[in-house]
């Protein structure tokens, strides 16, 4: 390792209460969960549309679900798919799957039947839990798979008022049941299944931006180790927090958020629709979260709402932001409302459980930085072509290892595993810069860098300058092939203007003139396309692959 990274300058800037080295217990996640059930049984585990479910009730319901899986022939290591929004069945099922020793795999509700069938076949899913509103898609998909049991939960399950479940249409050759009926007849006695801590407990799929989606296998040790890291980093006590997130559980950020907070006896505010911002605001007002975790898009959309800006944020200790870029200027605007220093940017990926680096809870928060490596995480930046460590202040591919980094690789994809995981180090595909204090700054994804006649353009830095323009609300930059220079690219930016601004030629000239004052000539966008909205994924990431289909060189 290059000496600039070997000395770990970040350790000097850890919060005083954060150890530089931690001890780790090798244990199954179900054992950690059992501790919460035993220590805070009367505490509210879930708040869903004003309905409260305690840890005692969650223990009972998840035992029933685990017994249901076992009765249906599931054994440790079998895969159970979850194809639903965040509703009570998601949380009950998450805990029950782990008690049964099975593997949880999250499935996006936005997938087509064909995409769903691919993931079910690729993962070897044995039982699929879906939502009644998604049942038609699930029904079409499982006909092309070996799934033998489909359970449909309702968004109205476990509400104070009893709402009858929608009838489940039979699927030829597949057993179909309603969720509450399926587990209602099962005994609630504790489950005693021997689980290897080194075995997989999650198979979480990456976005598939560079090919077919891949199932990253995360072990019990990965999850327990990561909980240990973040408990120390954020001084996170048992049974004290009220947690809120719009991240769906099919995404590893949302999934870990739930697993972590359930094991820590936190109260979880359930957000079934991440786009229902009014529901989010109301929940913040009535449930009083102490922490939130969201993608920047959610925070920026909330910032537009007067009712959000009028909330009392004194009880919120921190706002975690991850999974996408949060421009420094937008962070400053957000903190003017919620409180200075409350935003904690983090960075990681599905394969790292998910956090590798984070800003400190109490220490210096350098706006624009994604922070420093969390406890027992080694990081280096390397030249992607030579593997040589990048000098201080120079960009390189972000490479890391630690207890949260997956060791089992991708399910049934040895070549992909070998490319990403090398000698225990994960090659993330992110390009970053480290400063003298050990704080990291993400400047791009390797696949998103634009090459202009040999000059490298980091699109995130272009976007950060664009959003500082007084007329621009959001922006995303890509590279398009330069028809006049084979092998070279043109910088192209998709721009959403603020209300009242007109996207005409005069505005293009105004933005171009602005950028010529801010960046080198080769970084100035040569193509500017105005849009009503940027294409976003289910968790709020800008889909640059979609922009490449939409944008053209005129």
C-alpha positions in Angstrom: 0.0 0.0 0.0 1.3 3.5 -0.8 2.7 5.3 2.3 0.2 8.1 2.0 -2.7 5.6 2.7 -0.7 3.3 5.0 -0.3 6.0 7.6 -4.1 6.4 7.8 -4.3 10.2 8.3 -8.0 9.9 9.0 -7.4 8.3 12.4 -6.3 11.6 13.8 -9.7 13.1 12.9 -12.0 10.4 14.4 -14.4 11.6 17.1 -12.8 11.2 20.5 -15.2 8.5 21.6 -14.7 6.4 18.4 -12.0 3.6 18.9 -9.4 3.2 16.2 -9.8 -0.6 16.6 -12.9 -2.6 17.4 -13.6 -6.1 18.6 -16.1 -8.2 16.6 -18.4 -11.0 17.5 -18.9 -13.8 15.0 -22.6 -14.5 15.3 -25.8 -14.9 13.3 -27.9 -11.9 12.7 -30.9 -13.7 14.3 -28.9 -13.8 17.6 -28.4 -10.0 17.5 -32.1 -9.6 16.8 -33.0 -11.8 19.7 -31.2 -9.5 22.1 -33.5 -6.6 21.1 -36.6 -8.8 21.6 -35.3 -9.7 25.1 -34.2 -6.2 26.2 -36.9 -3.9 24.8 -40.0 -6.1 24.3 -42.5 -3.3 25.2 -40.8 -0.7 22.9 -42.5 0.2 19.7 -40.7 -1.5 16.8 -42.8 -0.3 13.9 -45.1 2.7 13.3 -47.2 2.2 10.2 -50.0 4.7 9.4 -50.4 5.4 13.1 -50.5 1.7 13.9 -47.8 0.7 16.5 -46.3 -2.8 16.6 -44.1 -3.6 19.6 -41.0 -5.7 19.7 -42.9 -8.4 21.6 -45.5 -8.5 18.8 -42.8 -8.4 16.1 -41.0 -11.4 17.8 -44.2 -13.3 17.8 -45.1 -12.6 14.1 -41.6 -13.2 12.8 -41.5 -16.6 14.7 -44.7 -17.5 12.9 -43.3 -16.5 9.5 -40.1 -18.5 10.1 -42.2 -21.5 11.0 -44.2 -21.0 7.8 -41.0 -21.1 5.7 -39.8 -24.2 7.5 -43.2 -25.9 6.9 -42.9 -25.1 3.2 -39.6 -26.9 3.0 -37.2 -24.0 3.4 -33.9 -24.9 4.9 -30.8 -22.8 5.9 -29.3 -21.3 2.8 -32.6 -21.3 0.8 -33.5 -18.0 -0.8 -36.7 -16.1 0.0 -37.6 -13.2 -2.3 -39.3 -10.0 -1.1 -41.1 -8.1 -3.9 -43.0 -5.3 -2.1 -42.8 -1.8 -0.8 -41.9 -1.1 2.9 -45.0 -2.4 4.7 -45.2 -4.4 8.0 -44.9 -7.7 6.2 -41.5 -6.6 4.9 -40.2 -6.1 8.5 -41.9 -9.3 9.8 -40.5 -11.3 6.9 -37.0 -9.8 7.2 -36.8 -11.0 10.8 -38.4 -14.3 10.1 -36.2 -15.2 7.2 -33.1 -14.7 9.4 -34.6 -16.8 12.2 -35.2 -19.6 9.7 -31.6 -19.4 8.5 -32.7 -18.5 5.0 -31.3 -15.9 2.6 -33.2 -12.6 2.1 -33.2 -11.2 -1.5 -34.8 -7.9 -2.3 -36.7 -7.5 -5.5 -37.7 -4.1 -6.9 -41.4 -3.5 -7.3 -40.6 -1.6 -10.5 -39.3 -4.7 -12.4 -41.2 -6.0 -15.4 -42.3 -9.6 -15.3 -39.4 -10.6 -17.5 -36.9 -8.8 -15.2 -38.5 -10.3 -12.1 -38.3 -13.8 -13.6 -34.6 -13.3 -14.4 -33.8 -12.4 -10.8 -35.9 -15.2 -9.3 -34.2 -17.7 -11.5 -30.7 -16.3 -11.0 -31.1 -16.3 -7.2 -32.8 -19.7 -7.0 -35.7 -18.1 -5.0 -37.8 -20.8 -3.4 -40.6 -18.7 -1.9 -41.7 -15.2 -3.1 -43.4 -12.7 -0.8 -45.1 -10.0 -2.9 -47.7 -7.3 -2.4 -51.3 -7.8 -3.5 -51.0 -4.7 -5.8 -48.0 -6.4 -7.5 -49.5 -9.8 -7.7 -50.3 -9.7 -11.5 -46.6 -9.1 -12.3 -45.5 -11.7 -9.8 -48.0 -14.2 -11.2 -46.7 -13.8 -14.7 -43.1 -14.0 -13.7 -43.2 -17.1 -11.4 -44.7 -19.2 -14.3 -41.2 -19.0 -15.8 -39.4 -20.0 -12.6 -39.1 -22.8 -10.1 -40.8 -20.8 -7.4 -43.3 -23.1 -5.7 -44.9 -20.7 -3.1 -46.2 -17.1 -3.5 -47.5 -15.2 -0.6 -49.3 -11.9 -1.1 -49.3 -9.3 1.6 -51.6 -6.2 1.6 -50.6 -2.6 2.3 -53.6 -2.6 4.6 -52.4 -5.5 6.8 -51.9 -4.7 10.5 -53.8 -1.4 10.4 -56.1 -0.6 13.3 -59.1 -1.2 11.2 -59.6 -4.6 9.7 -59.4 -4.4 5.9 -60.1 -7.8 4.1 -57.2 -9.0 2.1 -57.6 -9.1 -1.7 -58.4 -12.6 -3.1 -55.3 -14.4 -4.5 -55.7 -15.7 -8.0 -54.4 -19.3 -8.3 -51.2 -19.8 -10.3 -51.0 -23.2 -12.0 -48.4 -25.4 -10.2 -47.7 -22.7 -7.5 -49.2 -22.6 -4.0 -50.6 -19.1 -3.4 -51.6 -17.6 0.0 -52.4 -14.4 1.8 -49.7 -13.3 4.2 -51.8 -12.9 7.4 -53.6 -16.2 6.7 -50.3 -18.0 5.9 -48.7 -17.1 9.2 -51.8 -16.9 11.3 -52.1 -20.7 11.9 -48.4 -21.1 12.7 -47.2 -21.4 16.3 -45.3 -18.5 17.7 -42.7 -20.5 19.7 -39.1 -19.4 19.4 -37.1 -20.9 16.5 -33.9 -22.8 17.2 -32.0 -23.1 13.9 -28.2 -23.5 13.8 -26.8 -20.8 11.6 -23.2 -20.4 10.5 -22.1 -16.8 10.9 -19.9 -17.1 7.8 -22.9 -18.1 5.7 -24.8 -15.7 3.5 -27.8 -14.0 5.0 -28.5 -11.6 2.1 -28.3 -11.8 -1.7 -28.8 -8.2 -2.7 -28.8 -7.3 -6.4 -26.8 -4.5 -7.9 -28.4 -2.1 -10.4 -27.1 -3.9 -13.4 -25.9 -0.7 -15.0 -23.0 -2.6 -16.7 -24.9 -5.7 -17.7 -27.2 -8.2 -16.0 -27.9 -7.6 -12.3 -25.6 -9.4 -9.9 -26.5 -10.9 -6.6 -24.0 -9.8 -3.9 -23.7 -12.3 -1.1 -23.4 -10.7 2.3 -22.7 -12.9 5.4 -24.0 -12.6 8.9 -20.5 -11.6 9.9 -20.6 -8.8 7.3 -23.8 -7.4 8.8 -22.9 -7.9 12.5 -19.5 -6.4 11.8 -21.0 -3.4 10.0 -23.5 -2.8 12.9 -20.5 -2.8 15.3 -18.7 -0.2 13.1 -21.7 2.1 12.9 -22.7 1.7 16.5 -19.3 3.0 17.5 -19.2 5.7 14.7 -22.5 7.2 15.6 -22.6 6.4 19.4 -25.7 4.3 18.7 -27.4 2.9 21.9 -29.9 0.1 22.3 -33.5 1.1 22.4 -33.0 4.9 22.1 -33.5 5.9 18.5 -36.5 6.6 16.3 -35.4 5.9 12.8 -36.9 7.1 9.5 -36.0 6.3 5.9 -37.6 6.4 2.5 -35.1 3.8 1.2 -36.9 0.7 0.1 -35.8 -2.6 1.6 -34.9 -4.1 -1.8 -32.0 -1.6 -1.8 -29.1 -2.5 0.5 -29.2 0.9 2.2 -32.8 0.5 3.1 -32.3 -3.2 4.0 -29.4 -2.5 6.3 -31.2 0.4 7.9 -34.0 -1.9 8.9 -31.8 -4.8 10.0 -29.5 -2.5 12.1 -32.3 -0.6 13.7 -34.4 -3.7 14.6 -31.3 -5.3 16.2 -30.7 -2.1 18.1 -34.3 -1.9 19.4 -35.0 1.4 17.6 -38.5 2.5 16.6 -38.8 2.3 12.8 -41.2 4.7 11.0 -42.5 2.8 8.0 -42.6 4.8 4.7 -44.4 2.7 2.1 -44.1 5.2 -0.7 -40.9 7.2 -0.9 -42.5 9.7 -3.4 -45.3 10.6 -1.0 -43.5 13.6 0.6 -46.6 14.8 2.4 -46.8 11.5 4.2 -43.1 11.9 5.0 -43.6 15.3 6.5 -46.6 14.3 8.5 -44.6 11.3 9.9 -41.8 13.5 10.9 -44.1 15.9 12.7 -46.0 13.2 14.6 -43.4 10.5 15.1 -40.4 12.7 15.9 -37.5 10.8 14.4 -34.1 11.1 16.0 -32.3 10.2 12.7 -33.1 9.8 9.0 -31.4 8.1 6.1 -32.3 9.2 2.6 -30.9 9.8 -0.9 -30.2 13.5 -1.6 -33.1 13.8 -4.0 -35.6 13.2 -1.1 -34.0 15.9 1.0 -34.0 18.4 -1.9 -37.6 17.7 -2.7 -38.6 18.1 1.0 -36.7 21.4 1.1 -39.2 22.8 -1.5 -42.1 22.2 0.9 -43.0 25.1 3.3 -44.5 22.5 5.7 -41.2 20.7 5.9 -39.3 23.9 6.4 -41.6 24.8 9.3 -41.0 21.5 11.2 -39.1 21.5 14.5 -35.8 19.7 13.8 -34.4 20.0 17.3 -34.9 16.3 18.0 -33.2 15.0 14.9 -29.6 14.3 15.8 -28.4 13.7 12.2 -29.5 13.3 8.6 -27.6 10.6 6.7 -27.3 11.1 3.0 -26.0 8.4 0.6 -26.3 6.5 -2.7 -26.0 9.6 -4.8 -24.1 12.9 -5.0 -25.3 15.7 -2.7 -23.8 18.9 -4.1 -22.1 21.0 -1.5 -24.3 24.1 -2.3 -27.4 22.0 -1.7 -26.1 20.7 1.6 -25.6 24.2 2.8 -29.1 25.1 1.8 -30.5 22.1 3.6 -28.6 22.7 6.8 -29.9 26.3 6.9 -33.2 24.7 7.6 -32.4 21.6 9.6 -29.4 22.8 11.5 -25.7 23.3 10.7 -23.6 20.2 10.8 -26.5 17.7 10.9 -25.9 16.2 7.5 -23.6 13.1 7.5 -22.6 12.1 4.0 -21.7 8.4 3.6 -20.4 6.4 0.6 -20.3 2.7 -0.1 -22.1 0.1 -2.2 -24.2 -3.0 -2.0 -21.2 -5.1 -1.8 -19.9 -3.3 1.4 -23.0 -3.7 3.5 -23.1 -0.7 2.5 -20.9 2.0 4.1 -17.2 2.4 3.7 -16.6 6.1 4.5 -18.6 8.6 6.5 -18.4 12.1 7.9 -18.0 12.1 11.7 -20.9 12.6 14.1 -19.3 15.4 16.1 -16.1 16.3 14.3 -15.3 18.5 11.3 -17.8 17.9 8.5 -16.1 19.1 5.3 -19.0 20.0 3.0 -18.6 18.1 -0.3 -16.6 15.3 1.3 -18.1 11.8 1.8 -16.0 11.5 4.9 -13.3 9.2 6.1 -13.0 5.4 6.4 -15.1 4.0 9.3 -13.5 1.9 11.9 -11.2 -1.0 10.7 -11.7 0.0 7.1 -8.6 0.3 4.9 -8.7 2.5 1.8 -6.4 3.4 -1.0 -6.7 5.2 -4.3 -5.0 3.6 -7.3 -4.5 4.2 -11.0 -7.1 2.0 -12.6 -4.7 1.0 -15.4 -1.5 0.4 -13.5 -2.7 -0.3 -9.9 -0.1 2.2 -8.6 -1.3 4.3 -5.6 -2.4 7.8 -6.5 -0.4 10.7 -5.0 -2.0 12.8 -2.3 -4.7 15.1 -3.8 -4.7 13.2 -7.1 -7.7 11.1 -8.3 -7.7 7.3 -8.3 -10.0 4.4 -8.1 -11.4 3.9 -4.6 -10.3 0.5 -3.3 -11.1 -0.8 0.2 -11.2 -3.8 2.6 -12.8 -4.3 6.0 -15.3 -6.4 7.9 -18.2 -5.1 6.0 -16.8 -6.0 2.5 -18.4 -9.1 1.0 -16.2 -12.1 0.9 -18.4 -14.6 -0.9 -18.6 -12.5 -4.0 -21.5 -12.6 -6.5 -23.8 -15.5 -6.7 -22.8 -17.8 -9.6 -20.6 -15.2 -11.2 -17.0 -16.1 -10.6 -15.6 -13.8 -13.3 -17.5 -10.7 -12.0 -16.3 -11.6 -8.5 -12.7 -11.9 -9.6 -12.8 -8.5 -11.3 -14.3 -6.7 -8.3 -12.7 -8.6 -5.3 -9.0 -9.0 -5.5 -7.0 -10.3 -2.5 -9.7 -9.2 -0.2 -9.8 -5.6 -1.6 -13.0 -4.4 -3.4 -12.5 -2.3 -6.5 -15.5 0.0 -6.3 -15.4 1.8 -9.7 -15.6 5.1 -7.9 -12.9 7.8 -8.6 -12.0 9.8 -5.6 -9.4 12.2 -4.2 -8.1 12.2 -0.6 -7.0 15.4 1.2 -4.2 15.6 3.8 -6.6 14.9 6.7 -7.8 11.6 5.2 -11.2 12.9 4.0 -12.3 11.5 0.6 -14.1 13.3 -2.2 -15.9 11.3 -4.9 -15.3 12.9 -8.3 -16.9 10.3 -10.6 -17.6 6.8 -11.6 -15.0 5.2 -13.8 -17.6 4.5 -16.4 -19.0 8.1 -16.2 -15.7 9.9 -16.8 -15.6 11.8 -20.1 -12.5 11.8 -22.3 -12.2 15.0 -24.3 -9.2 14.6 -26.7 -7.3 12.8 -24.0 -8.3 15.1 -21.1 -10.4 13.5 -18.3 -13.5 15.3 -17.3 -15.1 14.3 -13.9 -18.8 14.7 -14.4 -19.6 15.2 -10.7 -17.4 18.3 -10.6 -19.2 19.7 -13.7 -22.6 19.0 -12.0 -21.4 20.7 -8.8 -20.6 23.9 -10.7 -23.8 23.8 -12.7 -26.1 23.7 -9.7 -24.5 26.8 -8.3 -26.0 28.7 -11.2 -29.0 30.7 -9.9 -31.4 29.4 -12.6 -30.5 25.7 -12.3 -32.3 23.3 -10.0 -30.5 20.1 -10.9 -28.1 18.8 -13.5 -26.5 15.6 -14.7 -23.5 15.4 -17.1 -22.5 12.6 -19.5 -20.2 12.0 -22.4 -21.4 11.6 -25.9 -19.3 10.3 -28.9 -17.7 13.2 -30.8 -18.6 12.7 -34.4 -15.6 14.9 -35.5 -13.0 13.1 -33.4 -13.2 9.3 -33.3 -12.3 8.0 -29.8 -13.1 11.4 -28.2 -16.2 12.6 -26.4 -18.3 15.7 -26.0 -19.4 17.0 -22.6 -23.2 17.0 -22.5 -25.4 18.2 -19.6 -29.1 17.6 -18.9 -30.5 20.5 -16.9 -33.7 21.1 -14.9 -34.3 24.8 -14.5 -35.9 26.5 -11.5 -39.6 27.4 -11.8 -40.2 30.5 -14.0 -37.0 30.0 -16.0 -37.2 29.4 -19.8 -35.0 26.8 -21.4 -34.3 28.6 -24.7 -31.2 29.5 -26.7 -30.6 32.6 -24.6 -30.5 30.4 -21.4 -28.0 28.0 -23.1 -25.7 30.9 -23.9 -26.1 32.3 -20.3 -25.1 28.9 -18.8 -22.3 28.4 -21.2 -20.8 31.8 -20.4 -21.2 31.1 -16.7 -19.3 27.7 -17.1 -16.5 29.3 -19.1 -15.7 31.4 -16.0 -15.8 28.4 -13.7 -14.0 25.5 -15.5 -11.4 24.8 -18.1 -12.6 25.1 -21.7 -12.7 21.3 -22.3 -15.0 20.9 -19.3 -17.6 23.3 -20.6 -20.8 21.5 -21.8 -21.0 21.5 -25.5 -24.5 20.1 -25.4 -27.1 21.5 -23.0 -30.5 19.8 -23.0 -33.3 21.2 -20.8 -35.6 18.7 -19.2 -38.7 18.8 -16.9 -37.1 16.2 -14.7 -34.0 13.9 -14.7 -34.6 10.2 -15.1 -34.3 8.7 -11.6 -34.1 5.1 -10.2 -36.5 3.9 -7.5 -34.2 5.2 -4.8 -33.5 8.6 -6.5 -30.3 8.0 -8.3 -29.9 9.8 -11.7 -30.0 7.1 -14.4 -27.2 8.2 -16.7 -27.7 5.2 -18.9 -31.1 6.6 -19.7 -29.7 10.0 -20.4 -27.3 8.5 -22.9 -30.4 7.1 -24.8 -32.3 10.4 -24.6 -29.5 12.9 -25.4 -28.2 13.4 -28.9 -25.6 15.6 -30.5 -27.4 18.1 -32.8 
